[in-house]
Amino acid sequence: MPATPPSDALPPFRGRIGRDARSGHYAVPHRYRLHLSLSCPHCLGIAITHRLLGLDDALPLTLLPDVPDEPGGGHSVLRPLYEASSHRYPGPAAAPVLSDDWTGRIVSTHAPDIARDLAEHFGTGTPALYPRGTEAEIDAVRHLCAQGVNAAAQSAGAADTDPEERARALAGLLRVLGSLEWRLADRDFLLGDSITAADVELWVTLVQLDTVHRWHLDAAAVHRIADHPRLWAYARRLAAHPAFAAHLDTDAIARRHHAQCRGLEAAGAAVRILDWGVRTPDGVPADAV
């Protein structure tokens, strides 16, 4: 299965952008830089957030290769930045990274913090990706995606585990998908009438479910996962949004997955859940223009 670290793993760097100079890291245009590999789900979510907030000029983005070239998912091009930030840093030089061009050091490698700091300290307030009072709901969606979808799908497709354990994992995954299907029955987005960070989190998770996890599930399981019409219509609708479409490269995700995965392919690999769209040269699905 894919060697993607769980979203709740402790990050090596977890600095925060503050509101003023007393914080050390404060919001100044052109001071910070994002280093992202769009084949990584954590990086993809940050890239979408960056695009939704219109930060191309204020906070430049450096794209990394689809397939990491160091053990553990690291990128050799990031190694000097990691070692400048922590002498003889022993771990993988992994993305995502928010770096400070003034100091040449890393601010954070923690995807949820990075996304939130972009929205709160660089965004103009439109769209409001973290509306006041929704913090607990967004955190709950993040946990649901990490454990109820990603971890459950990985367990359901693990060929070296007990069949009953795989069946329990699949049942849990289907319960979560069913709850999301019900939630979308009377709304366009998870938390109401506009896109929030919860939608970014869920959409990236659905991309992973279709482009990575289904390779290790049997065909019957994939058909049951696909049998949530509102949920996949929601995924398709967001895929037509320029901020989501611009950074989605399913071929890159496949290259990363096949380069790192040691799991066994199953019959579900042939059952594609969603057509993510034929792309125009600017990255927007053809049916969205």
Legacy VTK file of the C-alpha trace (Angstrom):
# vtk DataFile Version 3.0
C-alpha trace
ASCII
DATASET POLYDATA
POINTS 289 float
0.000 0.000 0.000
1.133 3.627 -0.443
3.847 4.916 1.867
1.928 8.064 2.829
2.383 8.996 6.485
-0.831 9.322 8.484
-2.131 12.880 8.770
-1.816 12.815 12.566
1.892 11.789 12.546
4.096 14.263 14.428
5.725 16.623 11.901
9.437 17.471 12.250
8.722 21.223 12.049
5.607 22.949 13.287
6.155 26.701 13.353
3.192 29.019 12.805
2.624 32.260 10.955
1.583 34.935 13.450
-0.174 38.257 13.163
2.718 40.657 13.866
6.492 40.943 14.220
6.416 39.662 17.810
5.539 36.199 16.510
8.839 35.827 14.643
7.110 34.431 11.583
4.611 37.066 10.552
2.659 37.497 7.338
4.665 39.429 4.757
4.128 39.007 0.994
7.043 37.337 -0.817
8.743 36.204 2.413
7.579 32.574 2.416
7.601 29.763 -0.127
5.702 26.502 -0.487
7.471 23.349 -1.678
4.893 20.819 -2.872
4.701 17.553 -4.760
1.195 17.432 -6.218
1.146 13.621 -6.261
1.100 13.762 -2.430
-2.402 14.208 -0.965
-1.237 16.576 1.788
0.508 18.756 -0.795
-2.473 18.644 -3.138
-4.751 19.989 -0.404
-2.371 22.888 0.306
-2.049 23.677 -3.414
-5.839 23.856 -3.769
-6.044 26.136 -0.720
-3.274 28.330 -2.162
-5.189 28.612 -5.458
-8.566 29.281 -3.796
-6.990 32.162 -1.866
-5.282 33.630 -4.941
-1.779 33.593 -3.424
0.290 32.945 -6.556
2.044 36.319 -6.282
2.186 36.811 -2.503
3.488 33.350 -1.653
5.296 31.513 -4.470
4.971 27.784 -4.972
7.838 25.492 -5.966
6.743 22.179 -7.470
8.722 19.028 -6.706
8.947 15.790 -8.726
5.991 13.400 -8.620
8.104 10.550 -7.257
10.380 11.260 -4.267
14.012 10.307 -4.861
15.013 9.591 -1.250
14.049 6.729 1.073
10.977 7.377 3.168
9.369 9.727 0.670
12.033 12.431 0.804
13.203 14.830 -1.906
16.948 15.415 -2.259
16.310 18.978 -3.419
14.831 19.704 0.032
17.763 18.183 1.941
19.764 21.461 2.270
16.671 23.230 3.614
16.074 20.494 6.207
19.702 20.455 7.306
19.787 24.249 7.581
16.773 23.992 9.869
18.010 21.066 11.982
21.698 20.099 12.083
22.220 16.590 10.702
18.492 16.064 10.364
18.093 12.245 10.209
14.638 11.832 8.674
13.321 12.092 5.112
13.304 15.561 3.542
9.612 15.274 2.755
7.024 17.678 1.400
4.967 19.691 2.137
7.294 22.428 3.343
6.581 26.066 4.143
9.949 27.829 4.185
11.104 31.316 5.125
13.212 32.917 2.382
14.550 35.501 4.842
16.186 32.912 7.078
16.559 30.007 4.656
14.866 27.706 7.151
11.662 25.698 7.426
8.660 27.161 9.191
6.382 24.114 9.050
5.899 20.704 7.516
2.453 20.199 9.091
-0.164 20.354 6.341
-3.220 21.375 8.457
-1.299 24.238 10.109
0.095 25.442 6.793
-3.328 25.497 5.132
-4.912 27.308 8.062
-2.135 29.930 8.271
-2.464 30.641 4.548
-6.182 31.256 4.971
-5.989 33.264 8.192
-2.929 35.414 7.534
-2.663 35.712 3.754
-6.243 35.270 2.563
-8.558 38.233 2.020
-11.481 36.552 3.761
-13.077 35.416 0.491
-13.562 32.535 0.328
-13.797 31.960 4.076
-12.206 28.514 4.226
-12.308 28.462 8.046
-15.567 30.232 8.979
-15.834 31.303 12.595
-17.298 28.538 14.738
-16.483 25.683 12.334
-13.068 24.735 13.727
-14.317 21.597 15.510
-16.304 20.462 12.463
-13.313 20.894 10.142
-11.074 18.959 12.543
-13.729 16.216 12.731
-13.859 15.963 8.932
-10.065 15.748 8.800
-10.068 12.896 11.332
-12.941 11.150 9.520
-11.044 11.308 6.235
-7.788 10.064 7.761
-9.224 7.204 9.800
-12.694 6.459 8.464
-11.744 6.598 4.789
-7.984 6.395 4.144
-7.004 4.029 6.958
-10.141 1.920 6.509
-9.613 1.629 2.741
-5.978 0.671 3.261
-6.972 -2.043 5.755
-9.743 -3.289 3.472
-7.220 -3.745 0.667
-4.393 -5.314 2.672
-3.985 -8.764 1.151
-1.782 -10.008 4.009
-4.456 -9.575 6.704
-7.310 -11.789 7.841
-10.351 -11.737 5.487
-12.657 -10.953 8.401
-10.526 -7.967 9.332
-10.665 -6.721 5.747
-14.439 -7.169 5.722
-14.774 -5.164 8.947
-12.633 -2.397 7.515
-14.731 -2.278 4.347
-17.944 -2.180 6.382
-16.575 0.737 8.391
-15.549 2.566 5.218
-19.019 2.097 3.718
-20.639 3.438 6.900
-18.550 6.586 6.677
-19.311 7.046 2.976
-23.001 6.540 3.764
-22.890 9.262 6.419
-21.269 11.646 3.938
-23.872 10.731 1.315
-26.624 11.588 3.808
-24.931 14.869 4.775
-24.823 16.000 1.137
-28.518 15.255 0.587
-29.611 18.849 1.232
-26.469 20.923 0.679
-23.863 21.543 -1.996
-20.899 21.545 0.398
-20.113 19.831 3.673
-20.622 22.812 5.970
-23.241 24.774 4.073
-23.472 26.900 0.952
-19.802 27.586 0.185
-16.463 25.792 -0.063
-14.532 25.427 3.192
-11.385 23.615 4.266
-13.585 20.592 5.017
-14.431 20.280 1.321
-10.772 20.479 0.325
-9.970 17.701 2.801
-12.795 15.434 1.664
-12.213 15.989 -2.048
-8.519 15.076 -1.818
-9.522 11.981 0.176
-11.999 10.930 -2.529
-9.298 11.387 -5.164
-7.059 9.046 -3.174
-9.855 6.535 -2.730
-10.407 6.303 -6.488
-6.851 6.680 -7.786
-4.893 4.783 -5.107
-6.921 2.603 -2.744
-9.195 0.957 -5.326
-6.137 -0.741 -6.859
-6.070 -3.073 -3.845
-9.797 -3.734 -3.457
-11.894 -6.352 -5.191
-14.390 -5.284 -7.851
-17.434 -5.859 -5.638
-15.998 -3.539 -2.972
-15.283 -0.797 -5.513
-18.827 -1.035 -6.902
-20.200 -0.635 -3.359
-17.956 2.379 -2.791
-19.128 3.902 -6.075
-22.771 3.422 -5.075
-22.977 6.805 -3.340
-24.291 9.042 -6.137
-24.470 12.316 -4.207
-20.946 11.928 -2.858
-19.376 11.256 -6.251
-21.491 13.968 -7.927
-20.055 16.335 -5.314
-16.524 15.137 -6.170
-17.212 15.640 -9.877
-18.601 19.124 -9.281
-15.516 20.209 -7.336
-13.274 18.671 -9.993
-14.762 21.217 -12.417
-13.725 24.128 -10.159
-10.517 25.756 -11.507
-8.780 25.765 -8.108
-9.244 21.994 -7.781
-8.698 21.136 -11.443
-5.506 23.154 -11.850
-3.470 20.910 -9.563
-5.025 17.497 -10.116
-2.793 15.144 -12.093
-4.032 11.580 -11.786
-1.111 10.290 -13.856
1.333 11.806 -11.348
-0.573 10.220 -8.461
-0.393 6.865 -10.248
3.349 7.222 -10.828
3.958 7.941 -7.152
1.709 5.097 -6.054
3.251 2.485 -8.323
6.794 3.601 -7.462
6.238 3.233 -3.710
3.544 0.588 -3.310
4.390 -3.018 -2.460
0.794 -4.234 -2.157
-0.967 -6.662 -4.457
-3.234 -5.373 -7.212
-6.814 -6.641 -7.111
-9.755 -6.733 -9.520
-11.031 -3.345 -8.344
-8.146 -1.686 -10.202
-10.151 -2.087 -13.399
-13.288 -0.430 -11.984
-12.850 3.310 -12.290
-15.222 5.194 -9.997
-15.054 8.676 -11.505
-13.894 10.224 -14.758
-11.875 13.131 -13.397
-12.066 14.915 -16.729
-10.112 15.420 -19.950
-7.893 18.453 -19.396
-7.346 21.564 -21.458
-3.829 23.085 -21.597
-4.568 25.328 -18.572
-5.509 22.311 -16.453
-9.294 22.781 -16.382
-11.491 19.760 -17.234
-12.924 20.080 -20.716
-16.512 19.824 -19.449
-15.960 22.849 -17.187
-15.074 25.376 -19.912
LINES 1 290
289 0 1 2 3 4 5 6 7 8 9 10 11 12 13 14 15 16 17 18 19 20 21 22 23 24 25 26 27 28 29 30 31 32 33 34 35 36 37 38 39 40 41 42 43 44 45 46 47 48 49 50 51 52 53 54 55 56 57 58 59 60 61 62 63 64 65 66 67 68 69 70 71 72 73 74 75 76 77 78 79 80 81 82 83 84 85 86 87 88 89 90 91 92 93 94 95 96 97 98 99 100 101 102 103 104 105 106 107 108 109 110 111 112 113 114 115 116 117 118 119 120 121 122 123 124 125 126 127 128 129 130 131 132 133 134 135 136 137 138 139 140 141 142 143 144 145 146 147 148 149 150 151 152 153 154 155 156 157 158 159 160 161 162 163 164 165 166 167 168 169 170 171 172 173 174 175 176 177 178 179 180 181 182 183 184 185 186 187 188 189 190 191 192 193 194 195 196 197 198 199 200 201 202 203 204 205 206 207 208 209 210 211 212 213 214 215 216 217 218 219 220 221 222 223 224 225 226 227 228 229 230 231 232 233 234 235 236 237 238 239 240 241 242 243 244 245 246 247 248 249 250 251 252 253 254 255 256 257 258 259 260 261 262 263 264 265 266 267 268 269 270 271 272 273 274 275 276 277 278 279 280 281 282 283 284 285 286 287 288
